[in-house]
């Protein structure tokens, strides 16, 4: 039976973010995977932001206007799924229907529910919560049970998560990188960005200030509660959160600490967060964990709307994509089935410097940091200036003037 020729369309969450928000678009992922996909299946491809209906691109403003929703924010716009009208869905159907196959990146639950209404299949990709492998794994989510079951055959074994965590625990201890100055029987509260999909629920963005009573109880149960601010949190917001935390006597702020060095400390017995991915890693460090909102992803769970499967680097192979897409696209034969990156490190990480706390464990990243520090030190401690009369040399704060010979050279 000849299959209907579907179109493979890449997109981010175009309702949560305006297309002008390029930081959340991740079009480079489409550029990376598309040649691999097209070597195994025959498909027309495009990006959602370029699709047209009657000569016009999709309008985010019109979509929400048809549901009576105005005053959109460019990024992280929260809306009630139940308030999205049939008119809005019908408008979107002019661009997406059952003949479109969506390859998405970090699609929200709301958008995935809308795609279900449109009978549109999707594969939704996210960056994995576990960062300790030789390269960054990905999470795959889909509304197609067959595809989900195929993904399950590529699932990373639980033993691999445990093995890598155990290795890095030994590494941190042997190299004396584990935090040794933490009080025994302490808890770690992991801070997050205050405006992010991961901390949003029913239109509200949560932060540590929403859990005052919980913090009081946590402080009573532990000798100390350490708060680890998100490294990318803005200065003013960080100041506000730290000011809030000062009311608790045994809450201490951890600055410039590597999260794995903290997790490897036996002093930390419990790790708490709103939805931080660090809690997923913490369980492999044998820590008690508690999500105050919900996990960022439901990883390697049974098939469902929010179920994601862990995949290492098999997504670099044509066979992986052919197995996922063979029911929706004509397939090719004779392609190379070898995974050229099977034994390589950081091929995916290096594309967009996706290192996070792992940067302090990676030898190349540590070397880069040392070189950067030396360059900064060199500028501060060693400098040469030229004038018409003198060459001035600055060495460790001392200045030396050498009279220039105008007849030289």
Backbone torsions as a table, in degrees:
resi	resn	phi	psi	omega
1	UNK	NA	128.8	178.5
2	UNK	-77.3	129.0	-178.6
3	UNK	-79.4	150.6	173.2
4	UNK	-67.0	134.3	-177.3
5	UNK	-75.2	102.4	178.0
6	UNK	-84.5	163.0	175.3
7	UNK	-108.4	132.1	176.8
8	UNK	-88.7	120.4	-174.5
9	UNK	-123.2	126.5	178.4
10	UNK	-93.1	144.2	174.5
11	UNK	-160.9	158.6	165.6
12	UNK	-95.9	-166.1	177.4
13	UNK	-82.2	93.1	-172.8
14	UNK	-75.5	-5.4	174.5
15	UNK	-96.2	-36.2	178.8
16	UNK	-74.3	-35.3	-178.7
17	UNK	-126.8	141.3	169.9
18	UNK	-73.7	152.4	-179.7
19	UNK	-64.7	-16.6	177.0
20	UNK	-70.1	-17.1	177.9
21	UNK	-83.5	82.7	-174.2
22	UNK	-70.0	-22.8	-178.6
23	UNK	-63.8	-24.4	-179.6
24	UNK	-105.8	9.9	-175.7
25	UNK	-84.8	-43.6	177.0
26	UNK	55.7	41.3	177.7
27	UNK	-63.2	-20.3	179.3
28	UNK	-62.2	-26.3	177.8
29	UNK	-66.6	-40.2	176.9
30	UNK	-63.7	-43.3	178.4
31	UNK	-60.5	-35.7	-178.2
32	UNK	-72.5	-45.2	-172.7
33	UNK	-87.9	-25.4	-173.8
34	UNK	-58.8	-45.6	178.0
35	UNK	-61.1	-35.9	178.8
36	UNK	-67.2	-43.1	179.5
37	UNK	-63.2	-45.6	-175.3
38	UNK	-72.4	-13.0	175.2
39	UNK	-81.9	-10.2	-177.8
40	UNK	-118.1	-25.1	178.0
41	UNK	-135.5	153.2	178.5
42	UNK	-91.6	114.7	-178.3
43	UNK	-150.9	143.4	168.3
44	UNK	-82.5	142.9	-176.4
45	UNK	-134.0	156.0	178.9
46	UNK	-163.7	174.4	173.3
47	UNK	-110.5	141.0	-173.8
48	UNK	-56.8	-38.0	-176.5
49	UNK	-65.3	-14.9	179.2
50	UNK	-100.0	-7.6	-178.8
51	UNK	-67.5	146.0	179.6
52	UNK	-127.0	148.6	172.5
53	UNK	-131.2	117.5	-175.5
54	UNK	55.7	39.6	175.6
55	UNK	81.0	2.7	-176.7
56	UNK	-120.0	142.7	174.4
57	UNK	-76.0	160.3	176.7
58	UNK	-61.5	135.8	177.8
59	UNK	-110.3	114.2	177.5
60	UNK	-61.4	-40.0	-179.6
61	UNK	-62.9	-43.1	-179.3
62	UNK	-66.7	-40.2	179.5
63	UNK	-55.2	-49.7	-177.9
64	UNK	-74.4	-31.9	178.9
65	UNK	-61.7	-36.0	178.3
66	UNK	-67.3	-13.6	175.2
67	UNK	-107.0	9.4	179.0
68	UNK	73.7	22.6	-178.6
69	UNK	-109.0	125.1	-178.4
70	UNK	-127.6	-174.2	178.2
71	UNK	54.9	56.8	-178.6
72	UNK	-74.7	144.2	170.8
73	UNK	-92.2	148.3	-177.7
74	UNK	-65.0	-35.3	-177.5
75	UNK	-133.4	149.7	176.2
76	UNK	55.1	46.4	-179.9
77	UNK	-85.6	118.9	-178.8
78	UNK	-92.4	139.6	177.6
79	UNK	-147.6	157.3	-179.8
80	UNK	-87.8	117.4	-179.3
81	UNK	-55.5	-37.4	-177.1
82	UNK	-68.3	-13.6	179.2
83	UNK	-95.5	-1.3	177.4
84	UNK	-76.9	119.8	-173.4
85	UNK	-80.4	163.6	175.2
86	UNK	-62.5	-31.2	179.0
87	UNK	-64.0	-40.0	178.1
88	UNK	-64.4	-44.1	-179.7
89	UNK	-64.5	-40.3	179.5
90	UNK	-65.2	-37.2	177.4
91	UNK	-63.3	-43.9	178.9
92	UNK	-65.2	-29.6	-179.6
93	UNK	-63.6	-20.6	175.9
94	UNK	-67.4	-14.9	-179.7
95	UNK	-116.6	-31.5	-177.4
96	UNK	-129.1	125.0	173.9
97	UNK	-142.9	-164.3	-175.8
98	UNK	-68.2	-12.0	178.4
99	UNK	-92.7	3.5	175.3
100	UNK	-106.3	134.9	174.0
101	UNK	-113.4	118.2	-175.5
102	UNK	-89.5	128.7	166.7
103	UNK	-108.6	105.1	-171.8
104	UNK	-111.2	161.2	175.4
105	UNK	-125.0	120.0	177.5
106	UNK	52.9	51.8	177.3
107	UNK	-78.1	135.1	-178.6
108	UNK	-72.1	164.9	177.0
109	UNK	-60.4	-40.0	-179.3
110	UNK	-60.8	-47.6	-178.6
111	UNK	-65.4	-37.8	179.6
112	UNK	-66.3	-33.6	175.0
113	UNK	-65.7	-38.1	178.8
114	UNK	-67.3	-40.7	177.1
115	UNK	-62.1	-35.3	175.5
116	UNK	-62.2	-40.5	177.9
117	UNK	-61.0	-32.1	-178.0
118	UNK	-87.7	4.0	-177.2
119	UNK	55.3	36.9	-178.6
120	UNK	-102.4	123.3	176.5
121	UNK	-73.9	148.4	176.7
122	UNK	-146.4	154.9	164.1
123	UNK	-119.9	122.1	-175.9
124	UNK	-111.1	126.1	-175.3
125	UNK	-109.9	143.6	175.4
126	UNK	-142.3	155.8	175.3
127	UNK	-73.4	136.0	-174.5
128	UNK	-69.6	149.9	177.9
129	UNK	-72.8	-24.0	-177.4
130	UNK	-92.5	122.2	-172.3
131	UNK	-113.0	8.7	-169.1
132	UNK	-96.2	4.1	176.6
133	UNK	-78.9	174.7	179.4
134	UNK	-67.1	-20.2	172.6
135	UNK	-144.9	166.8	-176.6
136	UNK	-79.2	120.8	174.4
137	UNK	-76.5	167.7	177.7
138	UNK	-120.5	161.9	174.9
139	UNK	-110.8	135.4	179.7
140	UNK	-119.8	130.4	-178.4
141	UNK	-128.9	142.6	-178.5
142	UNK	-152.1	159.0	175.0
143	UNK	-100.4	9.9	179.6
144	UNK	-110.0	118.0	-174.9
145	UNK	-62.3	-39.8	-179.8
146	UNK	-61.0	-46.1	178.8
147	UNK	-62.3	-40.7	179.4
148	UNK	-60.4	-41.1	-179.9
149	UNK	-67.9	-36.5	175.4
150	UNK	-64.6	-43.8	177.6
151	UNK	-57.8	-36.0	179.9
152	UNK	-60.4	-27.5	178.9
153	UNK	-74.0	-15.4	178.0
154	UNK	-101.8	2.2	-174.8
155	UNK	-58.2	135.1	178.2
156	UNK	-67.3	128.9	-179.9
157	UNK	-62.4	142.9	178.6
158	UNK	-57.5	-35.2	-178.8
159	UNK	-61.9	-30.3	-179.4
160	UNK	-68.5	-39.7	176.2
161	UNK	-59.8	-44.6	-178.1
162	UNK	-66.6	-43.1	-177.8
163	UNK	-61.6	-48.1	-178.3
164	UNK	-65.4	-38.8	177.9
165	UNK	-63.7	-44.2	179.1
166	UNK	-61.5	-40.2	178.2
167	UNK	-60.3	-48.0	-176.5
168	UNK	-70.4	-28.3	174.0
169	UNK	-63.3	-44.3	177.5
170	UNK	-64.5	-43.8	179.3
171	UNK	-57.4	-47.0	-178.9
172	UNK	-64.1	-39.3	179.8
173	UNK	-70.9	-46.8	-178.7
174	UNK	-61.1	-38.6	-178.2
175	UNK	-92.2	11.7	175.8
176	UNK	53.6	44.5	178.7
177	UNK	-103.3	-10.0	178.7
178	UNK	-68.0	140.1	177.2
179	UNK	-67.1	118.5	-177.5
180	UNK	-107.9	0.5	-175.9
181	UNK	-103.4	14.2	-178.9
182	UNK	-89.3	145.9	-179.8
183	UNK	-72.9	142.7	179.4
184	UNK	-63.4	153.0	-179.7
185	UNK	55.9	51.3	179.8
186	UNK	-110.3	160.6	176.0
187	UNK	-115.6	152.7	176.3
188	UNK	-115.3	124.6	173.6
189	UNK	-103.4	115.7	-176.0
190	UNK	-87.7	118.4	178.7
191	UNK	-78.9	155.9	179.4
192	UNK	-135.1	170.7	171.7
193	UNK	-62.9	144.5	-173.9
194	UNK	-86.1	-10.3	176.7
195	UNK	-134.6	94.6	-175.6
196	UNK	-157.9	152.5	179.1
197	UNK	-55.9	-30.9	-175.2
198	UNK	-69.7	-22.1	-177.7
199	UNK	-112.1	14.9	-179.1
200	UNK	-100.4	137.7	174.8
201	UNK	-151.8	121.6	179.1
202	UNK	52.7	43.1	173.9
203	UNK	85.8	1.4	-179.3
204	UNK	-117.0	137.9	173.8
205	UNK	-98.0	126.0	-175.2
206	UNK	-99.9	147.0	170.4
207	UNK	-142.1	-175.8	-173.1
208	UNK	-61.1	-25.5	-178.7
209	UNK	-68.5	-15.0	178.6
210	UNK	-83.1	0.1	-174.2
211	UNK	-127.8	43.1	-177.7
212	UNK	-60.6	-49.7	-178.6
213	UNK	-64.5	-38.3	178.7
214	UNK	-63.7	-41.9	-180.0
215	UNK	-62.9	-38.9	177.7
216	UNK	-58.3	-45.9	180.0
217	UNK	-67.0	-39.3	-179.8
218	UNK	-64.2	-38.6	179.1
219	UNK	-65.4	-35.1	179.4
220	UNK	-69.9	-30.6	-176.5
221	UNK	-83.9	-16.3	-175.0
222	UNK	-130.7	150.9	179.5
223	UNK	-66.0	-31.0	177.9
224	UNK	-153.4	145.0	172.9
225	UNK	-115.5	115.1	179.4
226	UNK	-92.9	133.2	178.0
227	UNK	-108.3	124.4	-179.9
228	UNK	-107.2	103.9	-179.1
229	UNK	-66.0	150.7	175.5
230	UNK	-66.8	132.8	-176.0
231	UNK	-62.0	-20.4	-178.8
232	UNK	-103.8	10.3	179.5
233	UNK	-69.1	135.9	-179.7
234	UNK	-61.1	152.7	-175.8
235	UNK	-58.9	-46.5	-177.4
236	UNK	-67.3	-42.5	179.8
237	UNK	-66.6	-38.0	178.0
238	UNK	-63.8	-42.7	178.8
239	UNK	-60.5	-40.6	179.4
240	UNK	-64.3	-45.1	-178.8
241	UNK	-68.0	-40.9	178.7
242	UNK	-64.0	-39.0	177.7
243	UNK	-61.8	-40.7	177.5
244	UNK	-62.5	-40.3	-175.2
245	UNK	-73.6	-16.4	-178.5
246	UNK	-65.3	-18.9	-179.6
247	UNK	-72.0	-13.7	-179.7
248	UNK	-99.6	120.6	-172.9
249	UNK	-60.9	-41.4	-175.6
250	UNK	-106.2	31.1	170.4
251	UNK	-100.7	128.2	178.5
252	UNK	-124.0	143.8	-179.2
253	UNK	-92.4	129.2	175.9
254	UNK	-96.3	119.6	-179.5
255	UNK	-111.1	139.8	174.0
256	UNK	52.7	44.5	177.1
257	UNK	-115.1	139.5	176.0
258	UNK	-76.2	132.5	-175.0
259	UNK	-63.0	-33.2	179.4
260	UNK	-73.9	-31.4	175.2
261	UNK	-65.8	-31.9	177.2
262	UNK	-74.0	-47.4	-177.6
263	UNK	-63.1	-29.2	-178.9
264	UNK	-78.7	-7.3	178.9
265	UNK	-78.8	130.4	177.3
266	UNK	-68.5	-12.9	179.8
267	UNK	-67.6	-28.9	179.6
268	UNK	-85.5	116.1	-178.9
269	UNK	-104.1	-20.1	-178.4
270	UNK	-143.8	141.5	178.0
271	UNK	-122.4	127.4	-175.2
272	UNK	-123.3	146.1	175.6
273	UNK	-164.5	167.3	178.8
274	UNK	-70.9	-52.2	177.1
275	UNK	-158.3	15.4	-171.3
276	UNK	-55.2	140.4	176.9
277	UNK	-66.4	-20.4	179.6
278	UNK	-62.3	-25.9	178.3
279	UNK	-67.3	-33.3	177.1
280	UNK	-63.9	-40.6	178.4
281	UNK	-71.7	-34.4	-176.0
282	UNK	-60.4	-32.8	-178.4
283	UNK	-64.9	-27.7	177.7
284	UNK	-79.3	-13.1	171.8
285	UNK	-91.9	13.8	179.2
286	UNK	60.7	39.2	176.2
287	UNK	-102.9	145.1	169.3
288	UNK	-68.7	140.5	-179.1
289	UNK	-130.0	152.3	176.8
290	UNK	-146.9	121.9	174.9
291	UNK	-90.0	126.6	-179.6
292	UNK	-84.2	-20.7	177.1
293	UNK	-115.2	-72.5	176.1
294	UNK	-172.0	160.2	175.6
295	UNK	-62.4	151.1	177.7
296	UNK	-61.5	-41.2	177.0
297	UNK	-140.3	149.2	172.2
298	UNK	-94.5	97.9	-167.6
299	UNK	-91.3	130.9	176.9
300	UNK	56.0	38.9	177.8
301	UNK	-100.6	-178.3	179.6
302	UNK	-68.1	159.7	-177.9
303	UNK	-55.1	131.1	179.2
304	UNK	-177.6	175.2	-176.0
305	UNK	-55.8	-41.2	-174.6
306	UNK	-110.7	25.8	179.8
307	UNK	-92.7	132.8	-179.3
308	UNK	-125.9	142.9	178.3
309	UNK	-108.0	134.6	178.2
310	UNK	-78.4	126.1	177.0
311	UNK	-130.5	133.5	-179.8
312	UNK	-80.5	-115.3	-175.0
313	UNK	-108.6	20.4	177.2
314	UNK	-65.0	-18.1	-179.8
315	UNK	-69.6	-4.6	174.6
316	UNK	-86.4	-1.9	-176.4
317	UNK	-107.4	139.4	178.1
318	UNK	-59.8	-36.1	-177.1
319	UNK	-61.2	-37.2	177.8
320	UNK	-57.1	-49.7	-177.0
321	UNK	-71.3	-35.3	179.1
322	UNK	-63.4	-42.0	179.1
323	UNK	-62.2	-38.2	-179.3
324	UNK	-71.2	-36.5	-168.6
325	UNK	-106.2	-0.3	-171.2
326	UNK	-64.3	-20.5	178.0
327	UNK	-84.3	-8.8	-174.9
328	UNK	-120.3	-11.6	-179.3
329	UNK	-140.7	151.7	172.8
330	UNK	-65.1	141.4	-175.4
331	UNK	-106.9	156.0	175.8
332	UNK	-104.2	160.6	173.0
333	UNK	-120.8	163.5	173.3
334	UNK	86.2	7.4	178.1
335	UNK	-81.7	160.4	179.7
336	UNK	-73.2	128.5	-178.4
337	UNK	-95.0	-0.8	-176.3
338	UNK	-73.1	141.5	172.9
339	UNK	-93.1	102.4	-175.8
340	UNK	-66.2	-20.9	-179.4
341	UNK	-102.9	18.1	-174.8
342	UNK	-55.6	-37.5	-176.5
343	UNK	-116.9	18.5	-179.4
344	UNK	-93.7	157.8	179.6
345	UNK	-114.2	141.7	168.1
346	UNK	61.7	22.2	178.1
347	UNK	-65.4	-40.8	178.6
348	UNK	-79.2	-43.0	-179.7
349	UNK	-54.6	-44.9	-171.9
350	UNK	-67.8	-19.8	-178.5
351	UNK	-59.0	-40.4	-178.6
352	UNK	-134.9	27.0	177.9
353	UNK	53.9	49.9	-175.9
354	UNK	-88.6	67.4	-174.3
355	UNK	-105.1	-39.5	-175.8
356	UNK	50.6	-135.5	-176.5
357	UNK	-68.2	-19.1	179.6
358	UNK	-65.0	-18.8	179.9
359	UNK	-57.9	-31.3	179.9
360	UNK	-78.4	-4.4	178.3
361	UNK	-109.1	-18.3	-176.7
362	UNK	-87.0	127.3	-174.3
363	UNK	-61.5	-42.3	-178.9
364	UNK	-65.9	-43.7	179.6
365	UNK	-65.5	-37.3	177.7
366	UNK	-65.6	-39.5	178.0
367	UNK	-64.4	-42.5	177.3
368	UNK	-59.5	-40.5	179.8
369	UNK	-64.7	-40.9	178.7
370	UNK	-64.3	-44.1	179.5
371	UNK	-62.4	-42.5	178.3
372	UNK	-61.3	-40.9	179.2
373	UNK	-65.4	-40.5	179.5
374	UNK	-65.1	-38.8	178.4
375	UNK	-63.8	-41.1	178.0
376	UNK	-65.5	-41.1	179.4
377	UNK	-65.1	-38.9	179.8
378	UNK	-62.1	-40.9	178.6
379	UNK	-63.7	-34.1	-176.5
380	UNK	-81.7	-38.7	-171.8
381	UNK	-100.7	-15.6	-177.1
382	UNK	-140.4	116.0	-177.0
383	UNK	-149.2	144.8	177.8
384	UNK	-122.7	132.8	175.9
385	UNK	-124.4	146.9	-179.0
386	UNK	-119.8	140.9	171.7
387	UNK	-135.7	179.9	-179.2
388	UNK	-62.6	-35.8	-175.2
389	UNK	-99.2	-34.0	-170.2
390	UNK	-129.9	153.6	162.7
391	UNK	-106.6	121.7	-176.4
392	UNK	-108.0	126.4	-179.7
393	UNK	-112.2	125.3	176.8
394	UNK	-107.4	121.0	178.3
395	UNK	-131.5	114.3	179.3
396	UNK	50.1	45.2	175.1
397	UNK	86.5	-8.4	179.2
398	UNK	-95.0	144.0	-177.7
399	UNK	-113.9	133.8	178.5
400	UNK	-127.1	125.3	178.8
401	UNK	-103.1	130.0	177.0
402	UNK	-120.5	122.8	-178.8
403	UNK	-69.3	131.6	-176.4
404	UNK	-81.8	142.6	176.9
405	UNK	-91.3	106.8	-175.1
406	UNK	-66.9	-21.1	-178.2
407	UNK	-85.8	-8.3	-177.5
408	UNK	-73.4	145.1	175.7
409	UNK	64.8	NA	NA
